[in-house]
Amino acid sequence: MRRMTRAAAAGVMVGATVAVAGCSPLVAAPESREASGPVVVVAGDDYEGYYDAIASPVSEHDAVGAMRGSFGTGRGIAPVGWSHRSAAPGAYVVAVECAGAAEVDVRFDQTDRRQDATARLSCPGSVTFDVTTTEIGFMIELDSAGEPGAYRVSVASRLAS
């Protein structure tokens, strides 16, 4: 059996190190894909956060409830609604603001009833109206008829005069 000298062994180790260091792993190039159909670009919601920086005419302290937002984008545009199932029967002032859509139908109902629009609002604009409920709870629905836009609603108890 032949013995390697230290110098020869060191040369083999250096050669092996250089050979390993000189290698690079094979990396597959990413496939290039061409669009096979129309590319759908989803636009951002221009009305998201529209009323965030604008002060509300009704303070949150005075409001029984409030909501704000947008009607959505593209095929996601839909009526929006909110219900307050534990609101006591009584007199309320409802304030609605809108922007973007040409018109918005506003519906204020007792929770278990459906009726025609309470008010129709031209946007940009606002409307305030008084309602009196006879049962616990109410609901509000806003419909922009499929148009994008923003809304803000507040409901406050009407103080007896």
BELCORHU-V50079 format. One record per pair of residues at least 24 apart in sequence whose ideal C-beta (glycine too) atoms are under 10 Angstrom apart, sorted by sequence separation. I is the first residue (numbers start at 0). J is the second residue. If there is no record, write none. Layout:
i:I j:J
i:I j:J
This chain:
i:44 j:68
i:45 j:69
i:46 j:70
i:47 j:71
i:63 j:87
i:76 j:100
i:79 j:103
i:86 j:110
i:93 j:117
i:96 j:120
i:97 j:121
i:98 j:122
i:99 j:123
i:108 j:132
i:109 j:133
i:110 j:134
i:116 j:140
i:122 j:146
i:130 j:154
i:44 j:69
i:46 j:71
i:47 j:72
i:78 j:103
i:85 j:110
i:93 j:118
i:95 j:120
i:97 j:122
i:98 j:123
i:107 j:132
i:109 j:134
i:110 j:135
i:111 j:136
i:112 j:137
i:113 j:138
i:116 j:141
i:123 j:148
i:44 j:70
i:46 j:72
i:63 j:89
i:78 j:104
i:80 j:106
i:82 j:108
i:84 j:110
i:96 j:122
i:97 j:123
i:98 j:124
i:109 j:135
i:110 j:136
i:112 j:138
i:116 j:142
i:122 j:148
i:123 j:149
i:125 j:151
i:127 j:153
i:131 j:157
i:44 j:71
i:45 j:72
i:64 j:91
i:70 j:97
i:83 j:110
i:96 j:123
i:97 j:124
i:98 j:125
i:109 j:136
i:110 j:137
i:111 j:138
i:113 j:140
i:122 j:149
i:130 j:157
i:44 j:72
i:63 j:91
i:78 j:106
i:80 j:108
i:82 j:110
i:96 j:124
i:97 j:125
i:108 j:136
i:109 j:137
i:110 j:138
i:122 j:150
i:127 j:155
i:129 j:157
i:43 j:72
i:44 j:73
i:63 j:92
i:64 j:93
i:65 j:94
i:67 j:96
i:69 j:98
i:70 j:99
i:95 j:124
i:96 j:125
i:97 j:126
i:108 j:137
i:109 j:138
i:42 j:72
i:62 j:92
i:63 j:93
i:69 j:99
i:70 j:100
i:95 j:125
i:96 j:126
i:107 j:137
i:108 j:138
i:120 j:150
i:41 j:72
i:42 j:73
i:44 j:75
i:61 j:92
i:94 j:125
i:95 j:126
i:96 j:127
i:107 j:138
i:108 j:139
i:41 j:73
i:44 j:76
i:62 j:94
i:94 j:126
i:95 j:127
i:106 j:138
i:107 j:139
i:108 j:140
i:41 j:74
i:70 j:103
i:93 j:126
i:94 j:127
i:95 j:128
i:106 j:139
i:107 j:140
i:39 j:73
i:41 j:75
i:93 j:127
i:94 j:128
i:105 j:139
i:106 j:140
i:57 j:92
i:92 j:127
i:93 j:128
i:105 j:140
i:106 j:141
i:57 j:93
i:92 j:128
i:93 j:129
i:104 j:140
i:105 j:141
i:106 j:142
i:57 j:94
i:91 j:128
i:92 j:129
i:93 j:130
i:104 j:141
i:105 j:142
i:56 j:94
i:91 j:129
i:92 j:130
i:103 j:141
i:104 j:142
i:55 j:94
i:90 j:129
i:91 j:130
i:103 j:142
i:104 j:143
i:56 j:96
i:90 j:130
i:91 j:131
i:102 j:142
i:103 j:143
i:104 j:144
i:55 j:96
i:89 j:130
i:90 j:131
i:91 j:132
i:100 j:141
i:102 j:143
i:103 j:144
i:89 j:131
i:90 j:132
i:100 j:142
i:101 j:143
i:102 j:144
i:53 j:96
i:88 j:131
i:89 j:132
i:100 j:143
i:101 j:144
i:103 j:146
i:88 j:132
i:89 j:133
i:93 j:137
i:95 j:139
i:97 j:141
i:99 j:143
i:100 j:144
i:102 j:146
i:53 j:98
i:87 j:132
i:88 j:133
i:100 j:145
i:101 j:146
i:103 j:148
i:105 j:150
i:107 j:152
i:50 j:96
i:86 j:132
i:88 j:134
i:91 j:137
i:93 j:139
i:95 j:141
i:97 j:143
i:100 j:146
i:102 j:148
i:103 j:149
i:49 j:96
i:50 j:97
i:87 j:134
i:88 j:135
i:99 j:146
i:100 j:147
i:101 j:148
i:103 j:150
i:105 j:152
i:107 j:154
i:49 j:97
i:50 j:98
i:86 j:134
i:87 j:135
i:88 j:136
i:99 j:147
i:100 j:148
i:49 j:98
i:83 j:132
i:86 j:135
i:87 j:136
i:88 j:137
i:98 j:147
i:99 j:148
i:100 j:149
i:49 j:99
i:85 j:135
i:86 j:136
i:98 j:148
i:99 j:149
i:100 j:150
i:46 j:97
i:84 j:135
i:85 j:136
i:86 j:137
i:97 j:148
i:98 j:149
i:99 j:150
i:46 j:98
i:83 j:135
i:84 j:136
i:86 j:138
i:97 j:149
i:98 j:150
i:45 j:98
i:46 j:99
i:83 j:136
i:84 j:137
i:96 j:149
i:97 j:150
i:98 j:151
i:45 j:99
i:46 j:100
i:82 j:136
i:83 j:137
i:84 j:138
i:96 j:150
i:97 j:151
i:82 j:137
i:83 j:138
i:95 j:150
i:96 j:151
i:97 j:152
i:81 j:137
i:82 j:138
i:83 j:139
i:95 j:151
i:96 j:152
i:81 j:138
i:82 j:139
i:94 j:151
i:95 j:152
i:96 j:153
i:80 j:138
i:81 j:139
i:82 j:140
i:94 j:152
i:95 j:153
i:80 j:139
i:81 j:140
i:93 j:152
i:94 j:153
i:95 j:154
i:79 j:139
i:80 j:140
i:81 j:141
i:93 j:153
i:94 j:154
i:79 j:140
i:80 j:141
i:92 j:153
i:93 j:154
i:94 j:155
i:78 j:140
i:79 j:141
i:80 j:142
i:92 j:154
i:93 j:155
i:78 j:141
i:79 j:142
i:91 j:154
i:92 j:155
i:78 j:142
i:79 j:143
i:91 j:155
i:92 j:156
i:93 j:157
i:77 j:142
i:78 j:143
i:91 j:156
i:92 j:157
i:77 j:143
i:78 j:144
i:90 j:156
i:91 j:157
i:92 j:158
i:76 j:143
i:78 j:145
i:89 j:156
i:90 j:157
i:76 j:144
i:77 j:145
i:86 j:154
i:89 j:157
i:90 j:158
i:56 j:125
i:76 j:145
i:87 j:156
i:90 j:159
i:57 j:127
i:76 j:146
i:86 j:156
i:89 j:159
i:56 j:127
i:70 j:141
i:74 j:145
i:76 j:147
i:79 j:150
i:81 j:152
i:83 j:154
i:70 j:142
i:71 j:143
i:75 j:147
i:76 j:148
i:80 j:152
i:64 j:137
i:66 j:139
i:68 j:141
i:70 j:143
i:79 j:152
i:81 j:154
i:63 j:137
i:69 j:143
i:70 j:144
i:71 j:145
i:73 j:147
i:64 j:139
i:66 j:141
i:70 j:145
i:72 j:147
i:70 j:146
i:71 j:147
i:70 j:147
i:71 j:148
i:69 j:147
i:70 j:148
i:69 j:148
i:70 j:149
i:69 j:149
i:70 j:150
i:68 j:149
i:69 j:150
i:67 j:149
i:68 j:150
i:67 j:150
i:68 j:151
i:66 j:150
i:67 j:151
i:68 j:152
i:66 j:151
i:67 j:152
i:65 j:151
i:66 j:152
i:67 j:153
i:65 j:152
i:66 j:153
i:64 j:152
i:65 j:153
i:66 j:154
i:64 j:153
i:65 j:154
i:62 j:152
i:63 j:153
i:64 j:154
i:65 j:155
i:62 j:153
i:63 j:154
i:64 j:155
i:61 j:153
i:62 j:154
i:63 j:155
i:61 j:154
i:62 j:155
i:63 j:156
i:57 j:151
i:59 j:153
i:61 j:155
i:62 j:156
i:56 j:151
i:57 j:152
i:58 j:153
i:60 j:155
i:61 j:156
i:53 j:149
i:55 j:151
i:57 j:153
i:55 j:152
i:56 j:153
i:57 j:154
i:58 j:155
i:61 j:158
i:51 j:149
i:53 j:151
i:55 j:153
i:57 j:155
i:49 j:148
i:50 j:149
i:56 j:155
i:49 j:149
i:50 j:150
i:51 j:151
i:46 j:147
i:48 j:149
i:49 j:150
i:50 j:151
i:45 j:147
i:46 j:148
i:47 j:149
i:49 j:151
i:50 j:152
i:44 j:147
i:45 j:148
i:46 j:149
i:45 j:149
i:46 j:150
i:42 j:147
i:44 j:149
